[in-house]
Amino acid sequence: MSSVRRKRGGVGLFLGLLAMYAAVFAGRGWWAQWVRAVHLEPSAPVYYHDALVEIRLWTRDAAVNQRWRAEPPVVEVKRGGEPVTTIGGLGGVRLSYDSTRDAWTGRWPCPWNAEAGEYTLALFGAETFGPRLAARPFRIAYRRPAALPRGLSVLTLETSTPLRGMVVTGPDGEKKDWRGLLDWVQYVGADAFWMLGGQTPGDKPGETWVSYNLDMIPQVAKECRRRGLKFGVYAMCYLTMSKERLPGYQYALEVKDGKSVFTRAISLNDPNRPSDVAALLKRFSDIPEVDYVGLDYIRNALGGYELADDFFREMPGTVPPAGWDKLSAGEKRVWFARKKVMRRDMAFIDQWQWWRAHRVAAVVRRIKAEVGGNKPLWAFTLTWDRGWHHGQDPVMMNDAGVDADSLMLYEATREQFGALIRDWHDYVKRSDVQLVVGDVMDWPLHQRAPDGPKELGRRMKAAIEGIYGEGPAAGIFFHDLGRALWGRVGPWGTKGWMDEAKSVTRYFHEVSAGAPR
């Protein structure tokens, strides 16, 4: 019996030793595999269109890292197996070593309105690693904006004139106080009234915002609600109405006669302005009867050459000229201005336009987050070159938090207007972004067309029908009541322009009734 136990004990000991050695060898194999593994990955699984995709490549294999130090690795992004060329003609991204992360890193700017879906990362020379290389994909997506009412029609008011004491001649010829404004909103059949609520500087020394209408806005909101109208308030973000610079802000710089000069626009580099705008909009948003909040001049309004260093530091694919670091700040701005104005390097122009739009989108994200709540946010967008010419991109704006991109389709000849519509039609779909198209009630800005307001009607209908390829615009707006009441309306007077707005609104409500959601 004892001999049987000794045999069993010997077998057990043998099996135990065998298991121990197997575990050791397996552990050593796992360790060797882990050390030799090469990881290629994005910093996030999903990106929106305003993003710089962060790429990270790392391994614990010292020999591979040594090889990369001699010749830095290059990564390209693919869609459906095909390489994707992005902003400024950028193809492969050359990575650089980041000692703080012990990895090779690089950035890839998301192409203008890139197709949604999965994108993969591919390492040049990856075949040398075989199964050692593990590459993770990422997705590009659109943010889903807050839904707009079907057939949304808006009449705007862009004036800092005090509401108290305002005299408005209504549609029936009767003189009223500020409530006469809303009579006209109802007269044209509009669904909403959007008014300017924030303009810098204030009417008192050192005041950030014009203040005399601020305590009137709750009254206007309540009156709109009583009449069944939606109400929105907006702020001018980066353009000020004075050449005097407010303390506490960084101002944008222009170049004139070879020298840097300040503009009346606040710089996109200013750290305080987004929070100041957000605080004002939150004040409006907290009013129960306010339905929308909005942004105007949410762009690189004037100048912008103070941003040159940031542009070269942050934008992939850009290379400053030789000796850049030896130039003074003023010399850098002069060089940059000349480079941009000459427009000979179109890759550079593409990169500058994308980077500015990327910066603006970051501001929108910050403002949206600080305002909070769930009230829809709109923004006014200038429309030349899809907005890119002004540092705005509708898809970036959508993904950053803008629910209604309001296109200012004015200050153009009839031929230029047609080109604008075709350009937008070819660029975006209804599923990409909600576009609200608008024209201005101003005779000279319609080149003094012989039939005046009828030209506004023709352009609005063309925009409604043509801005997308698969249905009408998401909304319309007429800009603005101040111009219609006290502006350059020609022999037709206020009523003539408002009658045309009424006709267009009726038309838009009809075509929107059967439009897809």
Secondary structure, DSSP 4 states (H G I P E B T S, - for coil): -HHHHHHHHHHHHHHHHHHHHHHHHHHHHHHHHHHH-EEEEESSSEE-TT-EEEEEEEES-HHHHHHHHHS--EEEEEETTEE--BGGGB-SEE-EEETTTTEEEEEEEPPTTPPSEEEEEEETTGGGTGGGEEE--EEE----PPPPPTTEEEEEE-----STT--EE-TTS-EESTHHHHHHHHHTT-SEEEEEEE-SS-SSTT-SS--TTGGGHHHHHHHHHHHT-EEEEEEE-SB-S-SSPPTT--EEEEEETTEEEEEEEEPTT-SSHHHHHHHHHHHHHTSTT--EEEEES-S--S--GGGHHHHHHHSTT--PPTTGGGS-HHHHHHHHHHHHHH---HHHHHHHHHHHHHHHHHHHHHHHHHH-SS--EEEEEE-GGGGGGGT--HHHHHHHT-SEEEEE--S--HHHHHHHHHHHHHH--TTT--EEEEEE--SGGGTT-TTTHHHHHHHHHHHHHHSSSSS--SEEEEE-HHHHHHS--GGGHHHHHHHHHHHHHHHHHHHHHTS--
